[in-house]
Amino acid sequence: MKQAQRLIAVLCILLIAGSLFGCRAKNMPGKDVAEEHLQQDLEDLQFLVGWLEKSDYPYIVFDRKESTALIKFEHIPIPEEIRPVIKRLLEESYCIEIAYDREDHTISFEYWRSSHDQDCGIVYSLDDTMLPDVGYMTQ
């Protein structure tokens, strides 16, 4: 019986530690790797930010697992003019998801995801006077 209690105690400690350390729980890359991605993908990121700002979409998501874009729970074809950029970011640069939200003034480029769905990556604010609205943000 004591062995089972110890096992339960260890599992509880691991769960608590995982939730406290977020993206670091699985030795995920830190700020230095995010800065490398920013420098490596700068042209594509700038192009996509400009395109999204000019678009009529209030919210759009591009996901590595999908070959389409997601708008209000509807899948649409990725527009031809940004398809090569999306492909490079999602396939070659290992970006998991790109999400644009006009209401929150943010474009997020997710490069890592923890086991409890904390997103880690680069967030671009569309409004210089506001910080992006993201949880667990580290500058």
C-alpha positions in Angstrom: 0.0 0.0 0.0 2.9 2.4 0.8 4.4 1.8 -2.6 1.1 2.8 -4.3 0.9 6.0 -2.2 4.5 6.9 -3.1 3.7 6.4 -6.8 0.7 8.6 -6.5 2.7 11.3 -4.7 5.4 11.2 -7.4 2.8 11.5 -10.2 1.2 14.5 -8.4 4.6 16.2 -8.1 5.3 15.6 -11.7 2.0 17.1 -12.8 2.4 20.1 -10.6 5.9 20.7 -11.8 4.8 20.4 -15.4 2.1 23.0 -15.0 4.5 25.4 -13.2 7.2 25.2 -15.8 5.0 25.5 -18.9 7.1 25.5 -22.0 10.2 24.5 -20.1 8.6 21.3 -18.8 9.9 19.4 -21.8 13.2 21.3 -22.3 11.6 23.4 -25.0 13.8 26.1 -26.5 13.9 29.5 -24.9 14.2 33.1 -26.0 17.5 32.6 -27.8 16.0 30.0 -30.1 12.9 32.3 -30.7 15.3 35.0 -31.7 17.1 32.7 -34.1 13.7 31.8 -35.7 12.9 35.6 -35.9 16.1 36.3 -37.7 16.0 33.2 -40.0 12.3 33.8 -41.0 12.3 37.6 -40.9 11.4 38.2 -44.6 8.6 35.6 -44.5 7.3 36.9 -41.2 7.3 40.5 -42.4 5.6 39.6 -45.7 2.9 37.6 -43.9 2.3 40.4 -41.3 1.9 42.9 -44.1 -0.5 40.6 -46.0 -2.6 39.9 -43.0 -2.9 43.5 -42.0 -4.2 44.4 -45.5 -6.6 41.4 -45.6 -10.3 41.5 -44.7 -10.0 38.6 -42.3 -10.8 39.3 -38.7 -9.3 36.0 -37.6 -7.5 33.3 -39.5 -5.4 30.3 -38.5 -2.8 28.3 -40.5 -1.9 25.0 -39.0 0.9 22.6 -39.9 -1.5 19.6 -39.8 -4.0 21.2 -42.3 -3.5 22.1 -46.0 -6.2 24.8 -45.6 -6.8 27.9 -43.5 -9.4 28.1 -40.8 -11.8 31.0 -40.5 -14.7 30.8 -38.0 -14.5 27.0 -38.0 -14.6 26.8 -41.8 -11.7 25.5 -43.9 -10.8 27.6 -46.9 -8.0 27.2 -49.4 -4.8 29.1 -48.6 -4.7 32.1 -50.9 -2.2 31.6 -53.7 -0.2 34.7 -53.1 0.9 33.6 -49.6 1.0 29.8 -50.1 4.8 29.6 -50.6 5.4 31.7 -47.5 3.0 29.6 -45.4 4.6 26.4 -46.7 8.1 27.6 -45.8 7.0 28.7 -42.3 5.0 25.6 -41.5 7.2 23.0 -43.1 10.7 24.2 -43.4 10.9 26.5 -40.3 9.0 24.1 -38.0 6.3 26.6 -37.1 3.3 24.7 -35.8 0.6 27.3 -36.2 0.1 30.9 -37.3 -2.9 32.8 -35.9 -4.1 36.3 -36.8 -6.6 38.0 -34.6 -7.5 41.6 -35.6 -9.6 42.1 -32.4 -6.6 41.2 -30.1 -4.2 43.1 -32.4 -1.9 40.1 -32.6 -0.3 37.7 -35.0 1.2 34.7 -33.3 3.8 32.3 -34.7 3.8 29.2 -32.5 7.0 27.1 -32.6 6.5 24.9 -29.6 3.6 23.5 -27.6 3.8 22.0 -24.1 2.0 18.9 -23.1 -0.7 21.0 -21.6 -1.2 23.3 -24.6 0.8 26.3 -23.6 1.9 27.9 -26.8 5.4 29.3 -27.2 6.9 31.3 -30.0 6.8 34.8 -31.4 3.9 37.2 -31.1 3.6 40.3 -33.2 1.5 43.2 -32.0 -0.4 45.1 -34.7 -0.7 48.2 -32.4 2.5 49.7 -31.1 0.8 51.2 -28.1 -0.5 47.9 -26.8 1.1 44.7 -25.6 -0.3 41.6 -27.3 -3.0 39.8 -25.4 -1.4 36.5 -24.6 -1.2 34.4 -21.5 2.1 33.5 -19.9 3.9 36.0 -22.0 7.6 36.5 -21.7 9.3 39.4 -23.5 
